[in-house]
Amino acid sequence: MASGRLLLLDSASLYFRAFFGLPDTLKAPDGTVVNALRGILDFTSTLSTQYESDAIVACWDNDWRPQWRVDLIPTYKTQRLDDAGAEADTTGGLLGPQVPLIAEAMGLLGVPVVGAAGAEADDIIGTFASTWDGPVDIVTGDRDLFQLVDDERDVRVLYVARGVSNHDVVDNAWIRAKYAIDAASYVDFAVMRGDASDGLPGVAGIGDKTAAVLLAEFGDIDGILRAAADPTSSIKPRVRQSLLDSLDYVEAARTVVAVKRDACDLEVRTGPVQEQAFRTFGETWGLGGAVDRILTALQSQR
């Protein structure tokens, strides 16, 4: 693997954030809305400059709801489906046309767009973060990726839930301050707490605080389940019963929540910046100053 500081873009998380954060009055000359396209380019130029990235990968949702995850937990992301069983469009049809343009822009900029069959962008990110020979910055608004934080390997999350200009740099100390756990325990923590936005109900009666207390006392979810099966342990009766009632869910959720670490071929090479072609692309799609900003950012890292 290559070395240097790698910037991993959780692409869908970022282009949705750009779409809803920027006005849909940003349009190309032909009237196509380009707010998500312009936004993700500016996100990339800002963060790659701020953190002096040596390489960038746009991680892609080739499958935003993999069947193998649905087979384990049928409610996985069901709240995002429309009546026909497809991904619901909450953008009035304005984002969809921009997604291939985002991929095209990244290609012209020499930024690899990497996805894999049966894999979400999270799994692509997990694969790169686990094997890259150098520091890694993961750009996302998804807290599930906190499980990848690793201070020893200098893997951190640039968490943009409050916006790119007001993002958090998430390391183990940040996670401990926020949740009273270590990053290595985040999957077990998330399994118990659940995540309604992903259709994961969690264990009834267990929220952030209870999950953290259980992990502090019993180490990991296996230790917690052993304690739940022991009537002499200190686990309160209601929590104990919830854990015992949720054994099948917990076993499935551990696989669903954990990102894959072997989702794709890592022999990805950064291509050259096709400056003139990208400038023409920028004129066609009315990208304005975003063109110079991203070109300046990328030229400074090469």
C-alpha positions as CSV (number, residue, x, y, z in Angstrom):
1,M,0.0,0.0,0.0
2,A,1.0,3.6,-0.6
3,S,1.9,5.8,2.4
4,G,1.3,9.4,3.4
5,R,-1.8,10.9,4.9
6,L,-5.0,9.5,3.3
7,L,-8.3,11.4,3.2
8,L,-11.3,9.0,2.9
9,L,-14.5,10.6,1.7
10,D,-17.8,9.0,2.8
11,S,-19.2,10.2,-0.5
12,A,-23.0,9.7,0.0
13,S,-22.9,11.1,3.5
14,L,-21.1,14.2,2.1
15,Y,-23.2,14.8,-1.1
16,F,-26.4,14.4,0.9
17,R,-25.1,16.9,3.4
18,A,-24.1,19.3,0.6
19,F,-27.5,18.9,-1.1
20,F,-29.4,19.8,2.1
21,G,-26.9,22.4,3.2
22,L,-26.7,24.5,0.0
23,P,-29.5,26.1,-1.9
24,D,-31.0,24.4,-4.9
25,T,-30.8,27.7,-6.7
26,L,-27.2,26.7,-7.5
27,K,-27.6,25.6,-11.1
28,A,-25.7,24.8,-14.3
29,P,-26.4,26.8,-17.4
30,D,-28.9,24.2,-18.6
31,G,-30.8,24.5,-15.3
32,T,-29.5,21.3,-13.6
33,V,-29.2,21.8,-9.9
34,V,-25.5,21.4,-8.9
35,N,-25.5,22.2,-5.2
36,A,-24.4,18.8,-4.1
37,L,-21.7,18.7,-6.7
38,R,-20.3,22.1,-5.8
39,G,-20.6,21.3,-2.1
40,I,-18.7,18.1,-2.1
41,L,-15.9,19.7,-4.2
42,D,-15.6,22.5,-1.7
43,F,-15.7,20.1,1.3
44,T,-12.8,18.1,-0.3
45,S,-10.7,21.2,-1.1
46,T,-11.2,22.6,2.4
47,L,-10.4,19.5,4.3
48,S,-7.6,18.2,2.1
49,T,-5.9,21.6,2.5
50,Q,-6.5,21.9,6.2
51,Y,-5.1,18.4,6.9
52,E,-2.4,18.3,4.2
53,S,-3.7,15.1,2.6
54,D,-1.3,13.2,0.4
55,A,-4.0,11.1,-1.3
56,I,-7.8,11.1,-1.5
57,V,-10.2,8.3,-2.1
58,A,-14.0,8.8,-2.7
59,C,-15.6,5.8,-1.1
60,W,-18.8,4.8,-2.8
61,D,-22.1,3.1,-1.9
62,N,-22.3,0.4,-4.6
63,D,-24.9,-1.2,-2.5
64,W,-26.4,1.1,0.2
65,R,-28.4,-1.7,1.8
66,P,-26.5,-5.0,1.2
67,Q,-28.7,-8.1,1.1
68,W,-26.4,-9.9,3.5
69,R,-27.1,-7.3,6.2
70,V,-30.8,-7.4,5.5
71,D,-30.8,-11.2,5.8
72,L,-29.4,-10.8,9.3
73,I,-31.7,-7.9,10.4
74,P,-34.7,-7.5,8.1
75,T,-35.4,-4.0,9.5
76,Y,-32.0,-2.7,8.3
77,K,-32.7,0.7,6.7
78,T,-36.3,-0.2,5.9
79,Q,-37.3,3.3,7.0
80,R,-35.4,4.6,3.9
81,L,-37.4,2.6,1.4
82,D,-40.3,3.9,-0.6
83,D,-43.6,1.9,-1.2
84,A,-41.9,0.1,-4.1
85,G,-39.0,-1.1,-2.0
86,A,-36.5,1.2,-3.6
87,E,-34.5,3.9,-1.8
88,A,-36.8,6.8,-1.1
89,D,-36.0,10.1,-2.8
90,T,-36.2,12.9,-0.3
91,T,-34.7,15.4,-2.7
92,G,-37.5,15.9,-5.2
93,G,-35.4,14.2,-7.9
94,L,-32.7,16.9,-7.7
95,L,-29.9,14.9,-6.2
96,G,-29.9,11.8,-8.4
97,P,-28.7,13.5,-11.6
98,Q,-25.8,15.0,-9.6
99,V,-24.4,11.7,-8.4
100,P,-22.8,10.6,-11.7
101,L,-21.5,14.1,-12.1
102,I,-19.7,13.8,-8.8
103,A,-18.1,10.6,-9.8
104,E,-17.1,12.1,-13.1
105,A,-15.6,15.2,-11.4
106,M,-13.6,13.0,-9.1
107,G,-12.2,11.0,-12.0
108,L,-11.1,14.2,-13.8
109,L,-9.4,15.3,-10.6
110,G,-7.5,12.0,-10.3
111,V,-9.4,11.0,-7.2
112,P,-10.3,7.2,-7.3
113,V,-13.9,6.4,-6.8
114,V,-14.0,3.1,-5.1
115,G,-16.9,0.8,-4.4
116,A,-17.5,-2.9,-4.4
117,A,-20.4,-5.3,-4.9
118,G,-22.4,-6.0,-1.8
119,A,-20.6,-3.2,0.1
120,E,-21.5,0.1,1.5
121,A,-19.1,3.0,1.5
122,D,-18.5,2.3,5.2
123,D,-17.0,-1.1,4.2
124,I,-14.7,0.5,1.7
125,I,-13.6,3.0,4.3
126,G,-13.0,0.2,6.8
127,T,-10.9,-1.7,4.3
128,F,-8.6,1.3,3.6
129,A,-8.5,2.5,7.2
130,S,-7.4,-0.9,8.4
131,T,-4.6,-1.5,5.8
132,W,-3.3,1.9,4.6
133,D,0.4,2.4,5.5
134,G,0.1,5.8,7.0
135,P,-2.3,8.2,8.8
136,V,-5.9,8.2,7.8
137,D,-8.6,10.9,8.1
138,I,-12.2,9.7,7.5
139,V,-14.7,12.4,6.5
140,T,-18.2,11.5,7.4
141,G,-21.4,12.6,9.2
142,D,-22.0,8.9,10.3
143,R,-21.1,8.0,13.8
144,D,-20.9,4.3,12.9
145,L,-17.4,5.0,11.6
146,F,-16.2,5.9,15.1
147,Q,-15.4,2.2,15.4
148,L,-12.4,2.7,13.1
149,V,-10.7,5.3,15.3
150,D,-7.3,4.0,16.3
151,D,-4.8,6.4,17.9
152,E,-1.9,4.0,17.6
153,R,-2.3,3.9,13.8
154,D,-3.3,7.6,13.6
155,V,-6.8,6.8,12.2
156,R,-9.3,9.5,13.1
157,V,-12.7,10.7,12.0
158,L,-13.4,14.3,10.7
159,Y,-17.0,14.3,11.9
160,V,-19.0,16.8,9.9
161,A,-22.5,16.4,11.5
162,R,-22.4,20.1,12.6
163,G,-20.9,21.2,9.2
164,V,-17.5,21.1,7.6
165,S,-16.5,24.5,9.0
166,N,-17.5,23.3,12.5
167,H,-16.4,19.6,12.3
168,D,-15.0,17.5,15.2
169,V,-11.7,15.7,15.0
170,V,-12.7,12.4,16.6
171,D,-9.9,10.4,18.3
172,N,-10.1,8.0,21.3
173,A,-10.1,10.9,23.8
174,W,-13.1,12.5,22.0
175,I,-15.0,9.2,22.1
176,R,-14.2,8.7,25.7
177,A,-15.3,12.2,26.6
178,K,-18.6,11.8,24.6
179,Y,-19.6,8.2,25.4
180,A,-17.3,7.0,28.3
181,I,-16.0,4.2,26.2
182,D,-13.0,3.5,24.0
183,A,-13.2,3.4,20.3
184,A,-12.4,-0.4,20.4
185,S,-15.7,-0.9,22.2
186,Y,-17.8,1.2,19.8
187,V,-19.4,-1.8,17.9
188,D,-20.5,-3.4,21.1
189,F,-21.8,-0.1,22.4
190,A,-23.7,0.6,19.2
191,V,-25.2,-2.9,19.1
192,M,-26.8,-2.4,22.5
193,R,-27.8,1.2,22.0
194,G,-29.2,0.6,18.5
195,D,-29.7,3.2,15.8
196,A,-33.2,4.1,14.7
197,S,-31.9,5.8,11.6
198,D,-30.5,2.5,10.4
199,G,-33.5,0.4,11.5
200,L,-31.5,-1.2,14.3
201,P,-33.7,-1.3,17.5
202,G,-30.9,-2.1,20.0
203,V,-31.6,-3.9,23.3
204,A,-34.7,-2.6,25.0
205,G,-34.0,-0.3,27.9
206,I,-30.3,0.1,27.1
207,G,-29.1,3.6,26.0
208,D,-25.8,5.3,25.9
209,K,-25.3,5.5,29.6
210,T,-26.3,1.9,30.5
211,A,-24.3,0.5,27.6
212,A,-21.2,2.4,28.8
213,V,-21.6,1.3,32.4
214,L,-22.0,-2.4,31.3
215,L,-18.9,-2.2,29.1
216,A,-16.9,-0.6,31.9
217,E,-17.9,-3.4,34.3
218,F,-17.8,-6.4,32.1
219,G,-15.3,-5.5,29.3
220,D,-17.2,-6.4,26.1
221,I,-20.5,-7.7,24.9
222,D,-19.5,-11.3,25.5
223,G,-18.7,-10.5,29.1
224,I,-22.0,-8.7,29.4
225,L,-24.0,-11.6,28.1
226,R,-22.2,-14.0,30.4
227,A,-23.1,-11.7,33.3
228,A,-26.7,-11.6,32.1
229,A,-26.8,-15.4,32.2
230,D,-25.5,-15.4,35.8
231,P,-28.3,-14.5,38.3
232,T,-25.7,-13.5,40.9
233,S,-24.2,-10.8,38.7
234,S,-24.8,-7.1,39.4
235,I,-26.9,-6.5,36.3
236,K,-30.3,-5.1,37.2
237,P,-33.2,-7.5,36.6
238,R,-34.9,-5.5,33.8
239,V,-31.6,-5.0,31.9
240,R,-30.7,-8.7,32.4
241,Q,-34.0,-9.8,31.0
242,S,-33.7,-7.5,28.0
243,L,-30.3,-8.9,27.2
244,L,-31.5,-12.5,27.5
245,D,-34.4,-11.7,25.3
246,S,-32.1,-10.1,22.7
247,L,-29.5,-12.8,22.2
248,D,-30.4,-13.5,18.6
249,Y,-30.6,-9.8,17.8
250,V,-27.2,-9.1,19.5
251,E,-25.5,-11.9,17.5
252,A,-26.8,-10.6,14.2
253,A,-26.3,-6.9,15.0
254,R,-22.6,-7.5,15.8
255,T,-22.1,-8.5,12.2
256,V,-24.3,-5.8,10.7
257,V,-22.8,-2.9,12.7
258,A,-19.2,-3.9,12.2
259,V,-17.8,-2.5,8.9
260,K,-15.9,-4.9,6.7
261,R,-12.2,-4.8,6.5
262,D,-11.8,-6.7,3.3
263,A,-14.4,-5.2,1.0
264,C,-12.4,-4.2,-2.0
265,D,-9.1,-4.4,-4.0
266,L,-6.8,-1.8,-2.6
267,E,-4.6,-1.6,-5.7
268,V,-6.1,1.8,-6.5
269,R,-3.9,4.3,-8.1
270,T,-4.3,8.1,-8.0
271,G,-4.6,9.4,-11.5
272,P,-3.4,12.7,-12.9
273,V,-5.4,15.8,-12.6
274,Q,-6.9,16.5,-16.0
275,E,-6.9,20.3,-15.5
276,Q,-8.2,21.5,-18.8
277,A,-10.9,18.8,-19.0
278,F,-12.0,19.6,-15.5
279,R,-12.2,23.3,-16.3
280,T,-14.4,22.5,-19.3
281,F,-16.5,20.3,-17.0
282,G,-16.7,23.2,-14.5
283,E,-17.9,25.6,-17.2
284,T,-20.5,23.1,-18.5
285,W,-21.9,22.6,-15.0
286,G,-21.6,26.2,-13.7
287,L,-19.2,25.3,-10.8
288,G,-17.7,28.8,-10.5
289,G,-15.0,29.3,-7.9
290,A,-15.2,25.7,-6.8
291,V,-13.1,24.8,-9.8
292,D,-10.1,26.9,-8.8
293,R,-10.4,25.9,-5.1
294,I,-10.2,22.2,-5.7
295,L,-7.5,22.4,-8.4
296,T,-5.4,24.6,-6.0
297,A,-5.9,22.1,-3.2
298,L,-5.0,19.1,-5.2
299,Q,-2.0,20.7,-6.9
300,S,-0.5,21.6,-3.5
301,Q,-0.5,17.9,-2.5
302,R,1.3,16.6,-5.5
